Amino acid sequence: MTRGSTLPAHPLSRPTGRVAIPGQTRTSPAPPLDGFNTAPSEEAHHALLACLRSPRWARRIADHRPYPTAEALLAASDEAAYDLTAGDLAEALAGECLPTLPEGTYEAAHTALGAAHAAYEARFGHVFVICLDGVPQDEVLDHVLGGIRSRLTNDPEEERVVTAEELRRLARQRLTQLL
């Protein structure tokens, strides 16, 4: 074989011993995710029900374990939440409670919030839910009251869609805290 101008003039020697090959980094699930992935089915189901009180949602997430990453788990949570039926939503809403107000909130604020919640429940037949993730503590009351006021103008179908989205966001936030 003749060597062209791009090949070296002398033959290349074969390396002896081990050849350095860049290693691939293999990431394993974070310990909390690993614990969730390996937990007994009923334990995982129970933990998921604390995130969203829909047995079908919790069973679906638990039955599809293991998840390779927290992001994959959250994506599965979102997908399962998008598939909630009206009955699933009713079950999830029955397990929700009103957001708590920060300590030191004036009595008048509690009264206003109670009246707003009562108006919401009278109109839609279920508790008001809102995800307060990222809302500063001193803005919680305004955020909740503003949310109720604006959502009271929704028709029932619009509100069902908004409520389902808020439940999905709440489930995602709680699942993140679980991990």
N, C-alpha and C positions, 0 to 999 in steps of 0.2 A: 504494500500500500504506500503510495507516495503522499508526502505531507504537503499540504497547500500552504499558502502564505498566512493563513489564520491559525494554523496549528503550531505548537512549539517544535523546534528543531530536534529536540531530544525526546525520547519516550517518557511518558509520565509514570512515576512509580506508584504502586498500589500502597495505600496506607496500611500500616500494621496495627493490630489491636482493634480497639473500638473507634468507630467513626462518630464524630460529634454531629448529631442531628438536633436541630432546635426542638426542644420539647414542647409538647402541646399542653397548655394549661387545662386541666380538667377541674371544673368547679363542681363541688357537691352541694346539695341543698343546705341552706342555713339550718343550724340546729333546731330552731322552732318549727320550721317547715318540715324537717325530717321527723320531728316528733309528731306533727300533725299527720304526715304521710303514713307513719307506722302505728298510729294509735288504733285501738280496736274500733270497729265500725260504729258501735253505739256511742262510744266516747266522742268520736269525731262528729257524729250526728248531733249529739247534745251540745257540743261546743258551737257548732254552726247555727243551731236554733237560738243561741244567745245573740247571734249576729242578725238573724232575720227569722221571725217566727212562722216560717212556711216549711212544713215538714217535707213537701215535695222538693223545694229548693235545696234544703239541707241534705236530703237523701241523694239528690243528683250530684251535689258537690262531693259528698263523702264517697259515693260509689265510683267516682272517676279518679280516685287517688291511685298512684302517687302523682304529684305535680312536680315537674323538674325545677321550677322556679316560683317565687312568690308572684311574679308577674303572670305566669300561666294560671296560677290559682285565682288571681283577681280577674283575669279574663274569663275564666270558666264561671266565676261568680256573676259577672256582668251578663254573660250569655244566658245563664239560668234565670236571672232576674228578668231579663227581657221576655222570657217565655212564661212568666207567671200568668195564670188564668185569673178570672174575676174571683173565683173561690179561693185561690192561693193568696191573692191580695187581701181578701177579707180576713183570712187566717192571720196573715202577717200584721195587718192593722189591729186586730184584736189583741195582739201581744205588745203593742206599742203603748208608751205612756207619754204624757206631756213633757216637753222640754223643761228642765229645771232652770229657774232664774238664779242669777248670781246672788251671793249673800249680800245683804244690805239693800236689797231692792225695796223701794217704798211700797207700803200697803196699797196705795192707789194703783201702782203698776200691776200688782197681783190681781186687783179687782178688774182692771182693764183687760188683762190677759184672760182672766176667767170668763168675762163677758164675750170676748172675741172667740175663744174656744167654743163656748156654748153656741154662738151664732154659726160657727163653722160646722159643728156636729149636727145642728138642726138642719142645715142646708144639705150636707152631704152624707150624714148618717154614720160617720166614723171620726176617729180622732185625727187631728191635724198633725201631719208629720213634716219635718223639715230637717235637712242635714245642715248642721252648724259647723261643719269642718272648716277651719280657717277663719271663722268669725271671732274677732277679739271679744273677750268676756264682757267688756263694757258696752258692746254693741248688740249683745244677744237679744235683749228685750225689744229694741227697735227693729231688729231683723225679723224676729218672730211676729211681732204685731204687724209690721209691713207686709210680711208674707201672707198672713191671714187675710188682711184687708184686700190685697191684690187678688188673692185666689178666690175670695168670696164672689168675685165677678165672673168666674169661670162657669161654663155650663157643666153638668155632671160628667160628660164624656171627656172634656178638656181636663177637668180636675182628676179624673181617674188616671189619665196619662201623666200628669204632673206628680200625682201621689206615687205612682209606680216608679217614676224616676227618682223621687226623693227616697223611697225605700231602697232602691238599688244603690244609691249613694251612701245611705246609712249602713247597708250591709257591707259595702266595700270598706268604709271607714272602720267599722267594728272588726272586720276580718283582718285588716291591716294591724289593728291594735292587738288582736289575738296572736299574731305572729310576732 
